[in-house]
Amino acid sequence: MNTASGPTSFHIPTLAVVGVGLIGGSFAAALRQAGCVGRVLGAGRRPQTLQEALRLGLIDEAVTLTEAAERADFIFIAAPVGAFAAIFAALKPSLNVRAVITDGGSTKHNVIEAARVGLQERIVQFVPSHPMAGSHETGPQAADASLYKGKRVILTPLVENHPQDIERVQAAWRACGAQLVSLNPAQHDGAMAAISHMPHWIAALYMQHIAQSDDAALKLELAGSGFRDFTRVAQGSPEMWRDIFEANRQAMQNEIAAFRKVLERAEHALNAGDYVYLQDMLEVAANARRDWAGNQS
């Protein structure tokens, strides 16, 4: 794993953001705040979202994907990963030779495969990335110029990429205040299944369990900060997370199988009254959480 961080100075004359919600809007806002971008174009499926992004000053103009491909020097795709295939296919016919494309997708293998099919020989212009930052809030109104400051962004460069295009993507993320990590796609997707996708899976299933219980109203009325913190991520976009689970199915299945063994072992200890095992398990978990470097951020 390679990491890199630090200040940079560069300029994007015309940036196009495909999907101007939390992730895309924050990218545009961060680059604008850093003085690294000239004109910002916004593209997406929902006209009302683009109008809100215009009103908030996140973008200067709403355009089609064809116009974005023709005019932009840098294209950032921040849509649900299930939409990437259609986006790449729409960009390719008009994609100008100076543009570099990157993304904010939470999975990489399927995104890269979609890019190979949709962009074909123009795959050389696509440098995949994934920011490890987000929120349960959605839409342009959730955009935050500081969202990526101090956060890791994972790049999974392709063998076809030109070094200067990789450097342009790195420079953009550094301008947003991010710290860079390079992984291969398989490493990325396996790690994300464990530390990002599984927490949402568990929180969503637990929230469904509570909501469907006979005394759901009482439980929710009594719930406090622990419940709030544990279930926060379950508020995320259902469309986005459905696409993530579908795209990263194999890695998710591996994590679910491994987690099931841990759950069954703990259940067996509870049934058997093996409170020594339970205390040891809780101490290991508490120490691991306490020692996690993320506590400091």
Stockholm file with secondary structure:
# STOCKHOLM 1.0

chainA/1-297         MNTASGPTSFHIPTLAVVGVGLIGGSFAAALRQAGCVGRVLGAGRRPQTLQEALRLGLIDEAVTLTEAAERADFIFIAAPVGAFAAIFAALKPSLNVRAVITDGGSTKHNVIEAARVGLQERIVQFVPSHPMAGSHETGPQAADASLYKGKRVILTPLVENHPQDIERVQAAWRACGAQLVSLNPAQHDGAMAAISHMPHWIAALYMQHIAQSDDAALKLELAGSGFRDFTRVAQGSPEMWRDIFEANRQAMQNEIAAFRKVLERAEHALNAGDYVYLQDMLEVAANARRDWAGNQS
#=GR chainA/1-297 SS CEEECCCCCCCEEEEEEESCSHHHHHHHHHHHHTTCEEEEEEECSCHHHHHHHHHHTSCSEECCHHHHHHHCSEEEECSCGGGHHHHHHHHGGGCCTTCEEEECCSCSHHHHHHHHHHHGGGGGGBCCEEESCCCSCCSGGGCCTTTTTTCEEEECCCTTCCHHHHHHHHHHHHHTTCEEEECCHHHHHHHHIIIIIHHHHHHHHHHHHHHTSTTHHHHHHHCCHHHHHHHGGGGSCHHHHHHHHHHTHHHHHHHHHHHHHHHHHHHHHHHHTCHHHHHHHHHHHHHHHHHCGGGGC
#=GC SS_cons         CEEECCCCCCCEEEEEEESCSHHHHHHHHHHHHTTCEEEEEEECSCHHHHHHHHHHTSCSEECCHHHHHHHCSEEEECSCGGGHHHHHHHHGGGCCTTCEEEECCSCSHHHHHHHHHHHGGGGGGBCCEEESCCCSCCSGGGCCTTTTTTCEEEECCCTTCCHHHHHHHHHHHHHTTCEEEECCHHHHHHHHIIIIIHHHHHHHHHHHHHHTSTTHHHHHHHCCHHHHHHHGGGGSCHHHHHHHHHHTHHHHHHHHHHHHHHHHHHHHHHHHTCHHHHHHHHHHHHHHHHHCGGGGC
//
